[in-house]
């Protein structure tokens, strides 16, 4: 008996070892015409094994590319599509440049800092004033979300808005912020919506259990 650990590594495991063996056999066929027939038959089997690929654009093209990849580009057949270049599959991925700027307050996140930078570019007016109110409320919401056991005064939130904006965004009226109790109530409602079906199911199970218990206690 041959174990998988003793067999050669599969190039694309999703197709299985039988497909890989079929492709290896196809590579060994000397007659080109017979080799082309074999390759087309393998393509049909590969498509049948992966019906989800039919929703992908260029479905057949992708199968032919996989055929050459599994053969390690050794298969010499007449493909209806340009043969893939082996070098394109061995190039190193580009290095992703991560932002080097540190986040001032991690519970606010980087996105809100980017929003503040954009809000600073707005001209003075009613639209900018409303934007400042929205940002300030989001600051408070984020703080209470990540620091649910700690309360924070509205003045601190307004000071953080000034600090994060470099003094460009200021609010003097703390009444524009929703109260901490309001945020707590919304969060409680949100949690209740997720837990509601579970409690309802539990109550139904409890009632059924009582009903069975009463039936057993009935005299016959």
N, C-alpha and C positions, 0 to 999 in steps of 0.2 A: 504494500500500500504506500502510495506517495502522499506525503503531507504538503500542505501549501507552503510551509516554511522551507521545504526542500526544493520547491519548484522555482523557476525564474520569476522575478518580480514583474507584475503586470503593469503595462504602461498606463492604461486607463482602466482602473478596476471596475468602473461602472458597467462596462460591457461584459465582464466575466472572462474566465480563462478559456472557455470554448471558442469565443470570438478570436482571441489572441492566437490560439492554436490554428484556427482556420486561416488567419492571415499569414501565419508562418508557413503553412502548407502552400498557400497561394504564391508566396515568394519563391518556393522551390520548384514551381512548374516552369519548365523550360520553354514550352510553346507559348508565344505571346498571345495568340488568339484565345487559347484555353485559359491563360492567365487573366485576360480581360473578362471572360465570361465568369470566372471564379470571383473576381473582384466585385462585379455587379451583383452576383448572388449574395456575397457577404454584406454589401450595402443594404440589400433588402432585409436581411436578417437583423442588422444593426438598427434599422428603422423600426422593425417590429418589436424589438426589445426595449426601445425608448420612445414610446408614442408621445410622451410629453414634449419631445423636441419638435413635433409637428407644428406647434404654435410659434416656434422660433423662425424668424425670417431667414431665408436661405437654408432651409432645413437640409436639403440634399447636399448642398455645398459643405455644410458643417460635418455631415457624415463622411464625405470624401476626405476632408481634412483629418478627421479622426482616424480614418483608415491608414493614411500615410504616417500619422504620428505613432500609431500602434506598431506599424512595421518598422519603426525607427528610420523612416524615409528610405528603406531599402527596396520597397515594392516598385517595380517598373511596369506601370500599366497606363493605358490611355484614359486619362480623367477628363470629364466634361468641364472641369474648372482648372484654373492655374494651380499647380502644385505648391503647397506651402513651403516656405524657406526654413530649413532647420535652424538657422541662426536666430530667427525671430523668437524661437522658443527657448533659447539659452541666454538671452540678454538679461542682465540684472534689472530689477525694477528701479524706477527713479526714486531718489531719496525724498521723503516727505518732510518739508520744512515745518516744524512745529513752532507755534508762537513763543517767542522768548520773553515777552513782557509778562510779568507776574500779575496775577489778579489781586486787586487791592483787598476786596472782601470776598472770600470764596463762596459764602452763602448767597451772594448776589449773582455771581457767575460772570463770565466774559461777555455773554450776549447783551446783558443790560448795559455794560460799559460801552459796547459798540453803539447801542441805541442812544445813549447819552451823547456820544460824540456826534452822531447825526443830528440830534436835537439842537446841539449848539450852533449848527449851521443855519437853522431856521431864522427867518427875519422876525423881529419883535411883532407881536400881535396876538389875536385871540387863539389862533391855531397853536402857537408855541406855548401859550399859557395852559391850554388843555393837555398838550403833550407832557408838560412838566407834571401836571396832576396825575396823569396815567403812570408816568415813570415812578413818581413818589409812592403811589399805591402799590406798584409792583415791587418796589424795594421793601415795603413793609410786609407784603405777602410772602416774599422770599425769606425774609428774616424769621417770621413766625412759623414758616413751614419747616425750616431747618433748625430752629431753636424754639420748639413748641413749649418747652418748660420755662422759658425766659420771656418776660415782658419787656417791651421797649417803649420809650416815650416817643411821641410824635416829633418832638424837637430834635431828637437824635437822628431820626429818619431824614428830616429836612437838612440837617447838618451834613449827613452823608451825601445827599444830593448835591449840595454845594461843593463838597470835597471831591466827589467823583467827576464833577463837571469843571473843576478848576475855577469855581466861582462864577461860571457862566450861567448856571441855572439856579434860580433862587425862588423859594416860596415862603411867604411870611405868614400865611394863614394855615394853621395846622388843621382846621376844620375840614379841609378838602380830603383828608385821609379818612378811610373807613376805620371804625373802631376795632380794637383787638377782639372784642366780643363778637363782632360781626364776622370777622375772619374765622374765629373758632366755631361759630355756628355753621358757616358754610362748609368747613372741613368736616364737622360732625355729620352733616347731611350727606356729604359725599361718601363718607365711610359707611353710613347707614344704607345707602343705595347699593353698595357692593355686598354688604352682609345681609341685606333683606331677604333674598331668596333662601339663604341657608337657615335663617331663623324660622322662616315660614315653613320650610320643610321639616325642621325639628319639631315645631308645634304640631304639624299634621301627624308626624310619627308618634308624638306623645299622646294625641287624642285617640289614634288607632289602638295604641297599647292599652289605654284605659277602657276602650270599648271591648277589647278581647277579655280583659280582666273581669268586667261586669258580666259578660256572657258566661264565663266559667262559674261565677258565683250564683247564677240563676238556678233555682230548683227545677228539676224535671220530674 
